[in-house]
């Protein structure tokens, strides 16, 4: 009977030791996940899934006068251009060297913001005046050239109105929200 009690106690001790070992391993695994123990590759993958982070959209209007003067007369187009300029951050340019993680703190070097798209809204863009000189033939490319100039002027106007600064601020704000949701408590975002 003494052997049976000793065997039962030994079996219980072994089960207790295995349970304790399993409990410690489970606790370490759980606290590592709960504490946000990420490696750079995992965070890089999460951030890059956003790819083109377009954060700012400006709607602008510009009056364009496009003239084509020749010695035998001139052609002119007066265009009221309504367009959209978008800017943001290309997160696919972030590399492994741009991320530093230490516990719950992260330091991330972001690419500089850039204009991602400029286009005219054809529903609101209109030709106000189109004049052709007496000796000139109608130039079908004149309107297209005026539209190209309008797109470039809208891009420049947005840049002068600090669209890139707005894109950087909003992009950092949105990334901070994502990183807070991932479990980071100290977040340092900088431009490259």
Secondary structure, DSSP 8 states (H G I E B T S, - for coil): -HHHHHHHHHHHHHHHHHHHHHHHHHHHHHHHHHTT---HHHHHHHHHTT-EEEEEEEEEEEEEEEEEEETTEEEEEEEEEEEEEEEEEEGGG--GGGEEEETTEEEEEE---EEEEEEE-TTT-EEEEEEE-TT----THHHHHHHHHHHHHHHHHHHHTTHHHHHHHHHHHHHHHHHHHTT-SEEEEEE-
